[in-house]
Amino acid sequence: MTELRYLPDSDDVTTFTATVAEATEDYIVLDGTYFYPEGGGQPADHGRLVWAGGTARVTDVQKEHGDVRHYLDGRDGALPDEGTEVEGQINDERRTTLKRMHTAQHVVSKIVLDRFDAQTAGNQIHEERSRIDFEPADFSDDDVAFIEGRTNTVLEQNLPVEKTQMPRAEAEEKTPEGRGLLDLIPDHVDPLRMVRIGDLDLCPCGGTHVDRLREVGSIRITNRTSKGANVDRIEFELVD
């Protein structure tokens, strides 16, 4: 089983060493990793693995039954043997952008919940743009303008973003109603990784995030579309 070393609050680490647990032509499994595997609406980190006599680009990262597979492309040199020490080099620019996007998504989701009582039904983070589906929702142009303006006002407050492990029972008690979709997290997951944004928001999340809101910059909402009865999708991008 691969140790997820970026949890709970080491998502600023982009260079590390680890030991090969398994190596195939397609992927390498390490004993521990700081690469984020795709999940929770956030895509995987990209980067490189480097070892004595070889190197390869990491173009995808996926969890498989507790193991984290670093999928390879453009390998140079022979595959490393089990037990070989490798250096992981995460694409820092991509990681930073996804951290900013994911934290912005949390702020938008909480603002919409507080103002319109609409929950986040799904989200997808990208480098260039991100989207959130809200339910029940039927936003007007004025509503969209409010969401954008209020989000940017909150981001300017530079609230701390704290990432901690919390016993599941405590997390279930403290998570605000409408945040977190706790019923979708398997019962055996305990403790939960929690993300707290000042006194604004608290919810379970395994994704990568900034340490303070000002790192996000500001956002621009680029589109609002209806995705069916009582479901509206908001798309946004980072401005700074």
N, C-alpha and C positions, 0 to 999 in steps of 0.2 A: 504494500500500500504506500502510495506517495504522500509524503508530508507536504501539506500546503503551507509553505513557509511565509507567504505574504499575509497570512491571517494571524492575529486579528488586525494588526495595524502597521504592517511592514510593507505596504503597497507603494512605498517610495524606493524600494530596492530594485535595481535593474541590472546589477552585475553580481554574480554569485558562483560558488563552486558546489558541486554535488557529485555523487557516485552513480555510475550506470548500474541499473538493476536488470535491464533487458535492452537488447538492441536488435532491430530487424532492418530490412532494407527500407521499410516505410516509416518507422518511428523508433524513438528511444524513450525508455522509461527510466526516470531517475529516482533515487531514494528520497529526494526532496526537491521542491521547485518553487521559484518565485514567478514563473510564467502563469498567467491567468488562463484557465481552461474555459472555453465558451460555456456560457450559462447565465440564466437570469436576465436574458435580454442583452447581455454584453458579449461582444465577440472576443475571440482569443487574442492574447498577445502574439506578436511576431518577434523574430530576432535571430540569434545564432547560437549554436553549440560548438565549442572549440575544445579539442583534446590533442594530445601528443600524436602528431601524424595525420590529423584530420580536422575537418570543419564541415558544417552543414547549416543551411538556412532553416529556420523553424517557421513554417507557413501556416500551421494550425496546431491547436492544443485542445485535447479532448479528455474527459474523464471516462474511464471504462472500469467499472467494478472496483473502484478505489484506486486504481492506477491512473496516472496522468501520462498520456501519450503525447510526445512532442513529434509531430509529423514533419518529415524532412523533405527538402528539395535542394538541388544543387550541391549534393555532397561531394567533398573533395577528400580523397584518402579512404583507407579501409575503415570499416565500422569498428567502434571501440568495443573491447571485451567487457564482460561483466566485471564490475569492481574498478573500472577505469575512472579516474577523476576527470571531470569535464568542467569547463567554464560556461555558464549561461550568460548571454548578453541580450537583454530585452531591448527592443526598439523603444527608446525613451520618449521620442516625440509622439509616437502612437499611444503609448501608455498614458502620457500626460493628457492628451486630448480626450481619451476615453474616460479618464478619471474626472475631468472637468464636465464632460457630457453627462456622466452618470449622476454626479452630485447635483447638477442642474435639474435633472429629471426628478430627483427626490423633492427639490424645492417646488417645482411646478406641481407635482402630484399633491403635495400637502396644501398648497395654496388653493388648488381646485377643490380639494376635499373640504377645506374650511369654509370657502365661500359658496360653493354650489352643491355640497354634499354628494359629490360624484367620486366614486372610487376608481383607482387605476385598474383597468381590466387586462392590460397588457402593455408592454413597452419594448422598444428595440433601439439600442444605442448604436450609432455609427460615428465615424470620424467627421464626416461632412455634415450630417444632419441626424436628428433622432426623432422618434415619434412616441406618443403615449395615447392609448385608447382609454376613454373615460365612460363610465356607466353609472347611473343614468345621466345623460347629458344631451343638451341641444343648445349649443352656445351661439349667441349673437355676435356681431362684429364688436359691439361694445364690451361683451364678455371677454372676447379674445384680447382686446386692448387692455382690459383690466388685468388679466392674467400675466401678460407680458410686462406691464408696468410694475405690478406688485412683485413679480419675480425679481426684476432688476433692482428694485428698492431693497429687497431682502438680501440679495447678493452683495450689495454695497455695505451692508452692516458687518461683513467680515466675521460672521459667527464661527466658532470652532466646530470642526467636524471630528467627532470622536468615534473610534471603532474599537469595540470591546467584545469579549465573550460574556454571555449572560446565561445563567440557568434557564432552561426552557420555561419552567413555571413562572419565574419572575418576568421573563420576556412577554409571556402571554398576558400577564397582569398589567404590565406597563405600556404595551403597544397600544396606541390610540385606535379606537374602533375605525375600521375602514382602511387601515394601513397594514400592509405586510402579508395578507393572504396566508395567515398562519396555518389554516386548515390544509393547505397544499404542501406543507413541509412535513415529510414523514416523521412519525412520532419518535423514532429512534434517534433523530438528530437532536442532540442535547450535550453541551450547551449550544446556544445560537449565537452567531456573529451578528451584533447589533450596530447600527449606524445612528448616532445622535447628532443632530444639527442644532447646537445651542438649545434654546427653549422652544424651538420651532417644531422639531420632528424627531421621532424615534421609530425605527422599524428594522426588522431583520433583513439583512442583505449580505451576500457574500462577495459583492463586486468591489472594484477598486474605486477609491474616492480621494479627493484633495483633503488637505488638513484644515484649511480655512476657506470660507466662501469667496473671499476676494480673488482667490486663485482661479475661479471659474471665469471671471470677467463678466460679461453680460450676454443675454440671449436675444434672438429675434424670432418671433413666431412667423413662419413662412406660409403655413397653410392650415385650414380647418376643413375637414370633410366628414360627412356622415357615413358610418360604417354599418348602418342598420338601425333598427328600432332602438332608440334611446342610447345609442353609442356614437360618440364623436371622437374623431382622431385629430390631435394637434401635432403638427410637425414644427420643429425649431432647429436653429443653428446657433453656434457660438459667434459672437460679434468680435470680441477682442482675443 
